[in-house]
Amino acid sequence: MKRIRVKLTEIVTPTRGDSKYTKEYGAVNSGEYPVYSASNSEPLTYINSFDFDGDFLTWTTNGFGGFLKILSGKFSINGDRGVLIPKEGVKVDLQYLKYALQPILREKAKGRRGDKGKNEFTKVPLAIIKKVEIEIPANSNGEYDLALQSELIKKYKAYEKLKTVLISKAEQVNKAAIDIPISEEALLINLEDIFDLDTPTNSSHFTKRFVNENKGDIPVYSASQESESVGYGYVKNGLPNVKYFRDTLTWNIDGSVGKAFYREGAFSLSEKVIPLVLKAKWENLIDYHYVKYVLEEKAVERGFEFSNKAGKSRISDIEIPIPVKISDGDKIPDMEKQIKLAKQYELMYSLKERFIQEIEKLGRYEMDLFRTS
């Protein structure tokens, strides 16, 4: 397939929107015609006039810089969006131009990328657009070929559909519980019988500001999804009215709900995390890491999430199957079996995480049908 490499400005005239269009402007000049801004999902406001009439490819200049959207009908855009006005006689399909151009613009976007699409603030100003080059399929006579463009569009849409399926599968796997069956006999023990759920955590007065005003070397863990994340910073030891803990399991009742972590050494907790302190009768009989994995899977089964909190009263009756062994005719918890199961859980979680990462990597990959170099 022959391709012609051209400057974008040879086929379109890039034009930035009018910054006068704001929500306040819309309130004063209310009407039926949409004004589009940085959002690709909905108009900023509606006014009683329009600047464009037809089908146009537009790009976001601020926010999520470089994302493209085809707008149709009568509309206007403000300074957070630009429009690519086709030059007369140029045979380029707008959808082809969108698919060919977006990976280039996203690559050139400047600013804060954020994390997995969250908290991003990037820009693609007019100056960058004017320097962009793209490749366009051409026939043997060197003319832009709409049929070839259409063929590439079909392939790209098929690939985008596959990406959507892959991302959906990754989400399903991520939410799926890992259940390792216990072949040996086990005791079913309620969580409230294993841990002292009356042990209090810190109150809402124990804030980041308080920690910053009393900096020390004791980590303060918040309701994070990451075990090593010290979300509140480090606080002084021995402060009055501050709760300190050591070598125990913790449980997120808010934030990243349903995550348990075994914390070694001295630490403190935000109000959104509770300590799970082992009752004295179970010391040296219960493995924290084993209980962590089982408890997290029980949380998945019960549907705990940000909008469905996992406080003490809602986890107290969760039954933990504890493998047992016979000692002097009595059934007692088998630490060796618990540790073995915990390692199996750890391996399964590791494989699950790697699988999800590979699927997400495929889902984020941009299929480049539109550039040869």
MOPECOR-V830187 format. One record per pair of residues at least 24 apart in sequence whose C-alpha atoms are under 6 Angstrom apart, sorted by the first residue. I is the first residue (numbers start at 1). J is the second residue. If there is no record, write none. Layout:
I|J ; I|J
This chain:
2|137 ; 2|138 ; 3|135 ; 3|136 ; 3|137 ; 3|138 ; 4|135 ; 4|136 ; 5|134 ; 5|135 ; 6|133 ; 6|134 ; 7|132 ; 7|133 ; 8|132 ; 8|133 ; 11|87 ; 12|84 ; 12|85 ; 12|86 ; 12|87 ; 13|84 ; 13|85 ; 14|83 ; 14|84 ; 15|82 ; 15|83 ; 16|82 ; 17|77 ; 17|78 ; 17|79 ; 17|81 ; 17|82 ; 18|78 ; 18|79 ; 19|78 ; 19|79 ; 21|78 ; 33|75 ; 34|75 ; 35|75 ; 35|76 ; 35|77 ; 36|77 ; 37|77 ; 37|78 ; 37|80 ; 37|81 ; 38|80 ; 38|81 ; 50|74 ; 50|75 ; 50|76 ; 51|76 ; 57|83 ; 57|84 ; 58|82 ; 58|83 ; 58|84 ; 61|123 ; 61|124 ; 61|125 ; 62|122 ; 62|123 ; 63|121 ; 63|122 ; 64|121 ; 64|122 ; 65|109 ; 65|122 ; 65|123 ; 65|124 ; 66|105 ; 66|106 ; 66|124 ; 91|144 ; 96|149 ; 96|153 ; 100|370 ; 163|363 ; 167|363 ; 170|356 ; 177|297 ; 185|323 ; 186|321 ; 186|322 ; 186|323 ; 186|324 ; 187|321 ; 187|322 ; 188|319 ; 188|320 ; 188|321 ; 189|319 ; 189|320 ; 190|317 ; 190|318 ; 190|319 ; 191|316 ; 191|318 ; 192|316 ; 194|279 ; 195|276 ; 195|277 ; 195|278 ; 195|279 ; 196|277 ; 196|279 ; 201|274 ; 202|243 ; 202|270 ; 202|271 ; 203|271 ; 204|271 ; 208|232 ; 211|235 ; 218|267 ; 219|267 ; 220|267 ; 220|268 ; 220|269 ; 221|269 ; 222|270 ; 223|252 ; 223|255 ; 223|256 ; 223|272 ; 223|273 ; 224|256 ; 225|256 ; 244|268 ; 248|277 ; 249|276 ; 250|274 ; 250|275 ; 250|276 ; 253|309 ; 253|310 ; 253|311 ; 254|309 ; 257|305 ; 257|306 ; 258|296 ; 258|299 ; 260|292 ; 285|333 ; 285|335 ; 289|342 ; 290|338 ; 290|342
